[in-house]
Amino acid sequence: MNASDSRRYDDDDDRVWDCGAWFEYILVVVVSSILLIAASVLTIFWVIYYRKGFNMDDPKLQFNLHPVLMVGGYITLSGFSILLYRICRCCSHLIVKLCHTFFHACSIPCIVIGFLAVWDSHNQTQTPNFYSLHSWLGCITMGLFALQFVLGFFSFLILLCCENATYKFRSTMVPIHASFGVATFMLAVATAVTGLTQKAHFELGDSYQQTIEEGIIINSIGVVLTGLGIIIPFAVRRSNSPANCKVYVTERI
């Protein structure tokens, strides 16, 4: 067996970075973190300042939990979970996996409560469910997210109890899990953007065309989400070392 055959899928070929690599690393991490936080902050600001906040006794104000919790769960928490494979360079792979799982686990109650909030709000106001592109994309995103979480938890944490015996299976699952993880995040971005557009047309009507202040805030949230849809896949698909490393960050699962 030669050296290349004996190298594990989570090993790094080259740990030497130059100034350009460090600059890129810091820039990607900082910009990604700012955008992830900004997505939730802008959504909360929009809901509280323009949509009158939250009230479980009022169906319309109950609905406001939906965009805040969905953006917080699907975008901010899941985005940071994905970004951990770019940030945590000095930690063991097991610690990174646990942190990755923790962030995704924290997003689950956000997604569940956000879904129940819009479901109950629609039922109380007799608004149809699952008729729009936004809701269809949301269902697909929830299904992929649940599948990703269960398979990832089983493949990369539970099967570690038989690490050597399950190595080939886990190695095979790495590109599948990584690809579908990025795809799920991109679907979450698309779902959020379509939801914002739908809400803007429903609530603002013709005034949305007048470039009013609330419309600008909604568009700004959409631009931030689009930026995340660009930079997060770029961050996780860059090689560990920019020049000659052959192992991608997403292959360190």
C-alpha positions as CSV (number, residue, x, y, z in Angstrom):
1,M,0.0,0.0,0.0
2,N,1.5,3.3,-1.0
3,A,1.3,6.6,0.9
4,S,-1.6,8.0,-1.1
5,D,-3.7,4.8,-0.4
6,S,-3.1,5.0,3.3
7,R,-4.1,8.6,3.7
8,R,-7.4,9.0,5.4
9,Y,-10.1,11.2,3.9
10,D,-9.9,13.7,6.8
11,D,-6.1,14.2,6.6
12,D,-4.5,17.4,5.2
13,D,-1.9,17.2,2.5
14,D,-0.4,20.6,3.2
15,R,-0.7,22.7,6.3
16,V,1.5,25.6,5.1
17,W,-0.2,28.8,4.3
18,D,1.1,32.0,2.8
19,C,-0.1,35.5,3.4
20,G,-2.6,35.4,0.5
21,A,-4.2,32.2,1.9
22,W,-4.6,33.8,5.3
23,F,-6.0,37.0,3.8
24,E,-8.6,35.0,1.8
25,Y,-9.4,32.8,4.9
26,I,-10.0,35.8,7.2
27,L,-12.0,37.7,4.5
28,V,-14.3,34.8,3.8
29,V,-14.9,34.1,7.5
30,V,-15.5,37.7,8.4
31,V,-17.8,38.5,5.4
32,S,-19.7,35.2,5.9
33,S,-20.2,35.8,9.6
34,I,-21.4,39.4,9.1
35,L,-23.9,38.3,6.5
36,L,-25.2,35.4,8.6
37,I,-25.8,37.7,11.5
38,A,-27.1,40.5,9.3
39,A,-29.8,38.2,7.8
40,S,-31.3,37.5,11.2
41,V,-30.9,41.1,12.6
42,L,-32.5,42.7,9.5
43,T,-35.4,40.2,9.6
44,I,-36.0,40.8,13.3
45,F,-35.8,44.6,12.7
46,W,-38.3,44.4,9.8
47,V,-40.8,42.3,11.8
48,I,-40.7,44.4,14.9
49,Y,-40.4,47.9,13.4
50,Y,-42.7,47.4,10.3
51,R,-44.9,44.4,11.1
52,K,-45.7,45.2,14.8
53,G,-43.7,42.4,16.4
54,F,-45.2,39.2,17.9
55,N,-48.4,38.3,19.6
56,M,-49.7,34.7,19.8
57,D,-53.2,35.9,20.3
58,D,-53.2,37.7,16.9
59,P,-52.9,35.4,13.9
60,K,-51.2,38.1,11.8
61,L,-48.7,38.8,14.5
62,Q,-48.2,35.1,15.2
63,F,-47.2,34.8,11.6
64,N,-44.2,37.1,12.3
65,L,-42.5,34.3,14.1
66,H,-42.3,32.4,10.8
67,P,-39.7,34.6,8.9
68,V,-37.7,35.3,12.0
69,L,-37.3,31.6,13.1
70,M,-36.9,30.3,9.6
71,V,-34.2,32.7,8.7
72,G,-32.6,32.2,12.1
73,G,-32.7,28.4,11.8
74,Y,-32.2,27.6,8.2
75,I,-29.9,30.5,7.3
76,T,-28.0,31.8,10.4
77,L,-27.6,28.7,12.5
78,S,-27.2,26.3,9.6
79,G,-24.9,28.7,7.8
80,F,-22.6,28.9,10.9
81,S,-22.7,25.1,11.1
82,I,-21.5,24.8,7.5
83,L,-18.9,27.5,8.0
84,L,-17.4,25.7,11.0
85,Y,-15.5,23.6,8.5
86,R,-13.8,26.8,7.4
87,I,-13.3,28.3,10.9
88,C,-12.3,25.5,13.2
89,R,-8.9,24.7,11.7
90,C,-7.1,24.1,15.1
91,C,-9.7,21.7,16.5
92,S,-9.9,17.9,16.2
93,H,-12.3,16.6,13.6
94,L,-14.5,15.1,16.3
95,I,-15.0,18.5,18.0
96,V,-15.8,20.1,14.7
97,K,-18.4,17.4,14.0
98,L,-20.0,17.9,17.4
99,C,-20.2,21.7,16.9
100,H,-21.6,21.1,13.4
101,T,-24.2,18.8,14.9
102,F,-25.0,21.2,17.8
103,F,-25.7,24.2,15.5
104,H,-27.9,22.1,13.3
105,A,-29.7,20.7,16.3
106,C,-30.3,24.2,17.6
107,S,-31.9,25.1,14.3
108,I,-34.5,22.3,14.6
109,P,-36.7,23.9,17.2
110,C,-36.6,27.2,15.2
111,I,-37.8,25.5,12.1
112,V,-40.5,23.5,13.9
113,I,-41.9,26.5,15.8
114,G,-41.6,28.6,12.6
115,F,-43.6,26.1,10.6
116,L,-46.3,25.6,13.3
117,A,-46.6,29.4,13.6
118,V,-47.5,29.9,9.9
119,W,-49.6,26.8,9.9
120,D,-51.8,27.9,12.8
121,S,-51.9,31.5,11.5
122,H,-53.1,30.4,8.1
123,N,-55.7,28.1,9.7
124,Q,-57.1,30.9,11.9
125,T,-57.3,33.3,9.0
126,Q,-58.6,30.6,6.6
127,T,-55.6,31.2,4.3
128,P,-54.8,28.2,2.0
129,N,-51.6,26.2,2.8
130,F,-49.1,24.7,0.4
131,Y,-50.3,26.5,-2.8
132,S,-47.3,28.8,-3.5
133,L,-43.8,28.2,-4.9
134,H,-42.5,29.4,-1.5
135,S,-44.4,26.7,0.4
136,W,-43.4,24.0,-2.1
137,L,-39.7,24.9,-1.8
138,G,-40.1,25.1,2.0
139,C,-41.4,21.5,2.1
140,I,-38.5,20.3,-0.1
141,T,-36.1,22.1,2.1
142,M,-37.5,20.7,5.3
143,G,-37.4,17.2,3.9
144,L,-33.8,17.4,2.8
145,F,-32.8,19.1,6.0
146,A,-34.3,16.2,8.1
147,L,-32.8,13.6,5.9
148,Q,-29.4,15.3,6.0
149,F,-29.5,15.5,9.8
150,V,-30.5,11.9,10.4
151,L,-28.0,10.4,7.9
152,G,-25.2,12.7,9.0
153,F,-25.7,12.0,12.7
154,F,-25.8,8.3,12.0
155,S,-22.9,8.1,9.5
156,F,-20.4,10.5,11.1
157,L,-21.1,10.2,14.8
158,I,-22.9,6.9,15.6
159,L,-20.7,4.9,13.3
160,L,-17.6,6.2,14.9
161,C,-18.1,3.5,17.5
162,C,-16.8,1.1,14.8
163,E,-14.5,3.6,13.1
164,N,-12.2,1.3,11.2
165,A,-15.0,-1.1,10.1
166,T,-17.2,1.8,8.8
167,Y,-14.4,3.9,7.3
168,K,-15.2,3.1,3.7
169,F,-18.9,3.8,4.1
170,R,-18.2,7.1,5.8
171,S,-15.7,8.0,3.2
172,T,-18.3,7.3,0.5
173,M,-20.9,9.4,2.3
174,V,-18.7,12.5,2.6
175,P,-19.2,14.0,-0.9
176,I,-22.9,13.0,-0.8
177,H,-23.5,14.7,2.6
178,A,-21.4,17.7,1.6
179,S,-23.1,18.3,-1.7
180,F,-26.6,17.9,-0.3
181,G,-25.7,20.1,2.6
182,V,-24.8,22.9,0.4
183,A,-27.9,22.2,-1.8
184,T,-30.1,22.4,1.2
185,F,-28.7,25.7,2.3
186,M,-29.2,27.1,-1.2
187,L,-32.8,25.8,-1.2
188,A,-33.3,27.6,2.1
189,V,-32.0,30.8,0.6
190,A,-34.3,30.4,-2.4
191,T,-37.3,29.6,-0.1
192,A,-36.6,32.7,2.0
193,V,-36.3,35.0,-1.0
194,T,-39.5,33.8,-2.5
195,G,-41.2,34.1,0.8
196,L,-40.0,37.7,1.2
197,T,-41.2,38.6,-2.3
198,Q,-44.6,37.0,-1.6
199,K,-45.0,38.8,1.7
200,A,-44.0,42.1,0.1
201,H,-46.6,41.9,-2.6
202,F,-49.3,40.7,-0.2
203,E,-48.7,43.4,2.5
204,L,-47.4,46.4,0.5
205,G,-49.4,45.9,-2.7
206,D,-48.9,48.7,-5.3
207,S,-46.9,50.7,-2.8
208,Y,-44.1,48.2,-3.2
209,Q,-43.4,49.7,-6.6
210,Q,-42.9,53.1,-5.1
211,T,-39.6,52.1,-3.4
212,I,-41.0,52.7,0.1
213,E,-38.8,52.3,3.2
214,E,-40.2,48.8,4.2
215,G,-39.7,47.6,0.6
216,I,-36.1,48.7,0.8
217,I,-35.6,46.7,4.0
218,I,-37.2,43.6,2.5
219,N,-35.0,43.9,-0.6
220,S,-32.0,44.4,1.6
221,I,-32.7,41.1,3.4
222,G,-33.0,39.4,0.0
223,V,-29.7,40.8,-1.1
224,V,-28.0,39.6,2.1
225,L,-29.5,36.1,1.6
226,T,-28.3,36.1,-2.0
227,G,-24.8,37.1,-0.9
228,L,-24.8,34.2,1.5
229,G,-25.9,31.9,-1.3
230,I,-22.7,32.9,-3.1
231,I,-20.1,33.1,-0.4
232,I,-21.1,30.0,1.8
233,P,-20.7,27.5,-1.1
234,F,-17.4,29.3,-2.1
235,A,-16.1,29.0,1.5
236,V,-16.7,25.3,2.0
237,R,-15.5,24.3,-1.5
238,R,-12.1,26.0,-1.3
239,S,-9.1,23.8,-0.6
240,N,-7.5,23.8,2.8
241,S,-4.3,25.4,1.3
242,P,-4.9,27.5,-1.8
243,A,-2.0,26.4,-3.9
244,N,-1.6,22.6,-3.9
245,C,-3.8,21.0,-1.2
246,K,-6.0,18.4,-2.7
247,V,-8.5,17.8,0.2
248,Y,-11.5,20.1,0.3
249,V,-12.9,21.5,3.5
250,T,-16.2,19.6,3.0
251,E,-14.2,16.4,2.7
252,R,-13.1,16.7,6.4
253,I,-16.4,15.5,7.7
